[in-house]
């Protein structure tokens, strides 16, 4: 399912996290658990990957991660603000060191005014530090490709906050 390049990057990331004793939680919407799935594809990932939340609906974001409903109403589920709140909520509900959160529009539908298919917001946060949020405009490259590009970007953001 995952490319050999993505698997090699993941193996390197996990080794670095393991070396520094860091653990990870994922909070995923449009990727539907693919970030956690990629991390767990590598043998021995259980000493780094603690758990994953799949919060596809707005209700799940509110109930499982504590994302304020008014934040979703104000900025939309696909926003840097909501991605950051997802990461913060995942940290608050676990004892891990790093949280990564992904929310976006994988397509083919779902676009709204000002938010096109392929728009993805990713946030990563290390416990005790502010979150780092990135917005990506992958374009209408196909649902699977948007999701895989999001997974790749999430890996990069985990590495950034772990450094």
Secondary structure, 3 states (H helix, E strand, C coil): CCCHHHHHHHHHHHHHHHHCCCCEEEEECCCCCHHHHHHHCCCCHHHCEEEEEECCCHHHHHHHHCCCHHHHHHHCCCCHHHHHHHHHHHHHCCCCCEEEEEEECCCCCCCECCECCCEEEEEEEECCCCCEEEEEECCCCCHHHHHHHHHHHHHHHHHHHHC
